[in-house]
């Protein structure tokens, strides 16, 4: 029993260490986030995969509710717009072997492999419904898995939403 817990913890730490998730947030200075109590999710730029959108919006709603906001069908304090963008990053992997000397002057070869990595970016905007001004923006970008199970994809959506809202509501720096 003890060993399985250790293995599970080790795998979780290893997975976190390998994560390529990049998260960035910004907000309008001077915004009083305590006045926002309710939200409605609206569609921004849609993804091609409607299942992925539903999956992420569930995770998004859960993350906002965990921070004390209530989801309502209309008449909310905040409209939450989600935008999805697919992309590709290029990764260059160079391998070398052989050679000796200070500058590798004898023998040796190098091979460079070019790899295209599919990426997904989600942008979440919080818009004050009374003023129609954006008050908060979060951007998350990560590699997309083509082999993940639906359960793994839901787990990833949950992770992304939780990371996006980890520091919400923002605390003004003094």
N, C-alpha and C positions, 0 to 999 in steps of 0.2 A: 504494500500500500504506500509506504513511504517513498519507495523508489519511483513508483508511477507519478506521484506528485512532483518529485524532483525532475523527472523527465518532462512532464508537462510544463513546468516552470522554465526549464532550460529551452524548450522549443519556443515558448512564448517570447522569451528574451531574444533568442536568435532571430525569430521572425520580425520583432521590432527593430533589431539592429539592421536587418536587411531592407527595411521599408524605404521606399523611394518617395513617400508622400511628402509633398511640399505644401505648406499652408501659410497663407498671408491674410491678415485682416486689417481693416482700417475703419475709422468712424468719424463722423462730423464732430469736431470739438464743440463743447458746450451743450451737447445733447443730454437731456435728462431721461435716461433709459428707465428710470423707475416709474414713469408715467405710462409705459407700455405694458398692457396686461393681456391683450389678445392679438392673434395673428390669423391671417388667411394666406394659404399658399396659392400663388398664381404662376402661370407658365411663362417663362421667358423664351429664350432660344431653345427649341426642343432638340432632344437627342433622337437619333434614328431608332433607338431601341426603347419602345414604350414600356417594356417590363423593367428596364434599368431605371427609367424615370420614376415609375411607381415605387420601386424598391428604395430609391434615394429619398423620395418625398416622404415615405414612411419614416425613414431614419431621421430626416430633417425635422419632422413634426415631433418625434420622440425627443430629440435633442433640445428643441425649444421648450417643450413641456417640462423637461427635467430642470429647466432654468426658470420655471414659474409662470410661463406664458400659456394661455389657453387657446386652443385652436377653435375657430368659429367659421361657419360657412360664408358669412358676410358681415359687414359693419365692424371690422376689426380695427385696432389701433395701428397695426402694421400689416402691410402687404409684403409677402415674402416671394420674391421672384427668383427662380432658379434657371440658369443658363448652362447648356452643355456644349462642349467643343471637343471634337476628336482631333488628334494630331499625331505626329510621329517625331521622335527624337532620333538623331543619328549618333551612334556610339562607335568609336574607333578603338579596336583592341590590337595592340602591337605586341608581337611575341618575338623574342630573339634568342639565339643560342650560339654557342661556339665563341671563338675569338679569345684572345688574351692580350695582355699588355694594357698600358694605361688607357689607351683610347680604343681598345678592342681592335687593334690594327691588323691582326692576322685572322683569316678565316671568318667565320660567323655569318649569320644571315638574320634578316628580320622579315617578318610577315605581318602585314596589317590587314585586319578583317573589318569590314564595314558592316554594321548591323543596324537595321531600322527597328525601333522599339515603338509599338503603338502606345499612345498616351491619351488620357482623358482629363479634361479640366472642367470643373464645375465652379460656377460663380453664383454666389447667393447675395442678393441685395435685399436689405430691409428698408422699406419706404414708409414714412409717416403718412398715413391716409388723410390727415387734416391739412398738411402743408404740401403734400405730394413731393417732398424732398427725401432723397436717399440719406439715411442716417448711419448705415453700417454696410460694409461689404466684406465678404470672405471669399477667398479664392483657394481652391485645392487642386493640385495636379499630381497625378500618379501614373505609373505604368498600368496598362490594362492587361489582364490575364485572358488568354484565349482558352485556357483549360480549366478554369475555376468552376466548381459546382455552384448551383443556385444558392446553397447554404453559405459557401465561401464568399459569394458575391454580396449576399445580404450582410455578412459579417464585415466586409470591406466598406460597404455603404454606411454601416453603423459607425465604424472607426472614423471615416472621413467626416461625417456629421458631428461626431463628438469632438474631433480635433478642431473643426471650424469654430465651434462654440465653446471651446475650453475656457476662454477668457471673456465670455459674455455674461452679464453686461460689462462693458469696458469700464475700468476705474480711471478717472481723470488723474493724470500725474500732477503732483503738487511741487 
